[in-house]
């Protein structure tokens, strides 16, 4: 590799993402991120325990009502319209907000929303809390982005 190519490769490695100055987000608890197209909210045993505790249910009762097996993994059940089973249909609030899974806690700092400024802009158009409120630093965003549930 030539000196120029090595220098170019090194500068790309050290280049911070487009959101290096941070991003604003404040959850409005609108429930929009808990509804829509069907999908998966991956959960692990620790998260299931925390949600069961918050609802004052035994883990096996909680799991039977709210968790489905997807291959070797577990996901929260959804209503037929794609809404999360833990989203109260009347109040549009999460019934386990304080103990919600990591996947929910890390929204909107997901790879899919941070890939390009355009993706973040689209997130801000559908999420009333994205782009407003508390400023998260680059390090805080990266910490959230790298958290894993399963």
FISEKE-631512 format. One record per residue (C-alpha): y, z, x. Coordinates in steps of 0.05 Angstrom, whole numbers, plus 32768, in hexadecimal, padded with zeros to 4 digits. Each point is the difference from the previous one (the first is absolute). Layout:
+------+------+------+
!   yy !   zz !   xx !
+------+------+------+
!    Y !    Z !    X !
...
+------+------+------+
end
This chain:
+------+------+------+
!   yy !   zz !   xx !
+------+------+------+
! 8000 ! 8000 ! 8000 !
! 8044 ! 7FEE ! 801B !
! 8036 ! 8034 ! 800B !
! 8027 ! 7FE5 ! 7FC5 !
! 7FC4 ! 8004 ! 7FD2 !
! 7FF0 ! 8047 ! 8018 !
! 8048 ! 8015 ! 7FF3 !
! 7FFF ! 7FE0 ! 7FBA !
! 7FBD ! 8022 ! 7FEF !
! 801A ! 8044 ! 8019 !
! 8040 ! 7FFA ! 7FD7 !
! 7FD8 ! 7FF0 ! 7FC1 !
! 7FD4 ! 803E ! 800B !
! 803D ! 802D ! 8006 !
! 8025 ! 7FE0 ! 7FC6 !
! 8008 ! 8030 ! 7FC5 !
! 7FF4 ! 7FE8 ! 7FB9 !
! 8039 ! 7FE7 ! 7FD4 !
! 8006 ! 8045 ! 7FE0 !
! 800F ! 8024 ! 8042 !
! 8040 ! 801D ! 7FE3 !
! 7FDA ! 8020 ! 7FC7 !
! 7FFA ! 7FF4 ! 7FB6 !
! 8016 ! 8026 ! 7FC2 !
! 7FD1 ! 801A ! 7FCB !
! 8002 ! 8035 ! 7FCB !
! 7FC8 ! 8004 ! 7FCD !
! 801B ! 7FFE ! 7FB9 !
! 7FBC ! 8010 ! 7FE2 !
! 8008 ! 7FC4 ! 7FD3 !
! 7FB5 ! 7FF0 ! 8002 !
! 800A ! 7FB7 ! 8010 !
! 7FD6 ! 8003 ! 803F !
! 7FC8 ! 8020 ! 7FD7 !
! 7FFC ! 7FC7 ! 7FCF !
! 7FF6 ! 7FB5 ! 7FFE !
! 7FC8 ! 7FD5 ! 8019 !
! 7FBD ! 8021 ! 800A !
! 7FF0 ! 8018 ! 8046 !
! 7FE8 ! 803C ! 8026 !
! 801D ! 8044 ! 8011 !
! 7FD1 ! 8017 ! 8037 !
! 7FF1 ! 804A ! 8003 !
! 7FD7 ! 802D ! 802C !
! 7FDD ! 8042 ! 7FF2 !
! 803C ! 802A ! 8018 !
! 8030 ! 7FDA ! 7FD2 !
! 7FD0 ! 8006 ! 7FC5 !
! 7FFC ! 804B ! 800C !
! 804C ! 8007 ! 8002 !
! 8009 ! 7FD7 ! 7FC0 !
! 7FC9 ! 8027 ! 7FDD !
! 8020 ! 8041 ! 8015 !
! 8044 ! 7FE9 ! 7FE5 !
! 7FE1 ! 7FEF ! 7FBD !
! 7FD8 ! 8041 ! 8001 !
! 7FBE ! 7FDA ! 7FFB !
! 7FBF ! 8006 ! 8025 !
! 7FF8 ! 7FC8 ! 8033 !
! 7FC3 ! 7FE3 ! 7FDC !
! 8025 ! 8000 ! 7FBD !
! 803D ! 7FDF ! 8020 !
! 7FD5 ! 7FCD ! 8024 !
! 7FD9 ! 7FEE ! 7FC2 !
! 8040 ! 7FF4 ! 7FD8 !
! 802F ! 7FE2 ! 8033 !
! 7FD9 ! 7FE3 ! 803C !
! 7FD4 ! 7FC2 ! 8006 !
! 7FD1 ! 7FEB ! 8038 !
! 8012 ! 7FBE ! 8021 !
! 7FCA ! 7FF1 ! 8032 !
! 8001 ! 8039 ! 8032 !
! 8047 ! 8013 ! 7FED !
! 8021 ! 8023 ! 7FC5 !
! 803C ! 7FEA ! 7FD7 !
! 8025 ! 801D ! 7FC6 !
! 7FEE ! 7FE4 ! 7FBC !
! 8031 ! 7FD3 ! 7FDC !
! 8011 ! 7FF4 ! 7FB8 !
! 7FED ! 7FBA ! 7FE6 !
! 8048 ! 7FE8 ! 800C !
! 7FFC ! 8013 ! 804A !
! 8028 ! 8041 ! 7FFB !
! 7FE6 ! 803A ! 8029 !
! 7FD8 ! 8031 ! 7FD7 !
! 802D ! 8039 ! 801A !
! 8040 ! 7FDF ! 7FE6 !
! 8013 ! 8022 ! 7FC0 !
! 8009 ! 7FC7 ! 7FCE !
! 8037 ! 8025 ! 7FDA !
! 802B ! 801D ! 8037 !
! 7FEE ! 7FCB ! 8035 !
! 7FFA ! 8039 ! 8032 !
! 7FC6 ! 800D ! 802F !
! 7FD7 ! 803B ! 7FE8 !
! 7FEF ! 8015 ! 8047 !
! 8041 ! 7FEC ! 8023 !
! 8001 ! 803B ! 8030 !
! 7FB8 ! 7FF1 ! 8015 !
! 7FFF ! 7FB4 ! 7FFA !
! 7FD5 ! 7FDA ! 8032 !
! 801A ! 7FE9 ! 8043 !
! 8001 ! 7FB8 ! 7FE7 !
! 8032 ! 8015 ! 7FCB !
! 8027 ! 802E ! 802F !
! 800C ! 7FC9 ! 8032 !
! 801D ! 7FCE ! 7FCF !
! 802A ! 7FD7 ! 800D !
! 7FF3 ! 8002 ! 804B !
! 7FC3 ! 7FD4 ! 7FFF !
! 7FF2 ! 7FC6 ! 802F !
! 8007 ! 7FD0 ! 7FC5 !
! 8047 ! 8017 ! 7FF0 !
! 8017 ! 8005 ! 8049 !
! 7FE5 ! 7FBF ! 801C !
! 8042 ! 7FDB ! 7FF8 !
! 8046 ! 8011 ! 7FE5 !
! 7FEF ! 7FD1 ! 7FC6 !
! 7FC5 ! 802D ! 7FED !
! 802C ! 803E ! 8001 !
! 8035 ! 7FDC ! 7FD6 !
! 7FCA ! 7FEF ! 7FCC !
! 7FEA ! 8049 ! 8001 !
! 8047 ! 8016 ! 7FF2 !
! 8003 ! 7FD1 ! 7FC5 !
! 7FC4 ! 8020 ! 7FDE !
! 8006 ! 8048 ! 8018 !
! 803F ! 8024 ! 7FE9 !
! 7FFB ! 8032 ! 803A !
! 7FF7 ! 7FCE ! 8039 !
! 8040 ! 7FF2 ! 8026 !
! 8022 ! 803E ! 7FE4 !
! 8002 ! 804A ! 8010 !
! 7FE5 ! 8022 ! 803E !
! 8002 ! 7FD8 ! 8041 !
! 7FBC ! 8000 ! 8022 !
! 8003 ! 7FF5 ! 804B !
! 7FD4 ! 7FCD ! 8023 !
! 7FD2 ! 8038 ! 8018 !
! 7FFA ! 801E ! 7FBA !
! 7FF0 ! 7FBB ! 7FE3 !
! 7FCB ! 7FF3 ! 8036 !
! 7FE0 ! 8044 ! 7FF3 !
! 7FFB ! 7FF0 ! 7FB6 !
! 7FE9 ! 7FB9 ! 800C !
! 7FC7 ! 8015 ! 802D !
! 7FE4 ! 8037 ! 7FD3 !
! 7FBC ! 7FEF ! 7FE4 !
! 7FDC ! 801D ! 7FC4 !
! 7FB9 ! 7FE8 ! 800D !
+------+------+------+
end
